[in-house]
Amino acid sequence: MCTRADIRNQQRNGRKSLTIIQGLPKQFSSKKILKHFKKEFNCNGSITEDPEFGKVIMIQGDKRKLVGDFLVHEGIAEKDFVKVHGV
């Protein structure tokens, strides 16, 4: 559980943005995490495969703080290993 989870915000157009989560530990199901995010944050999202970062979760909207708090609260990543970029 020592991998670093990176949470970034990518601006799309106008007010629209994406929250990108990279580097989650492999023992956790990305599908279940995405399903929880979609239900809890009322947004849509997807999982893409990146050759450098592995599975990457993308959700609509700027949810960096909420995602970071969720990862720490549920024990998916330790607070020291969650890096929220751009806050």
Summary of the structure (lengths in Angstrom):
residues: 87
radius of gyration: 12.0
end to end distance: 23.8
largest distance: 36.8
contacts: 232
relative contact order: 0.28
helix: 29%
strand: 33%
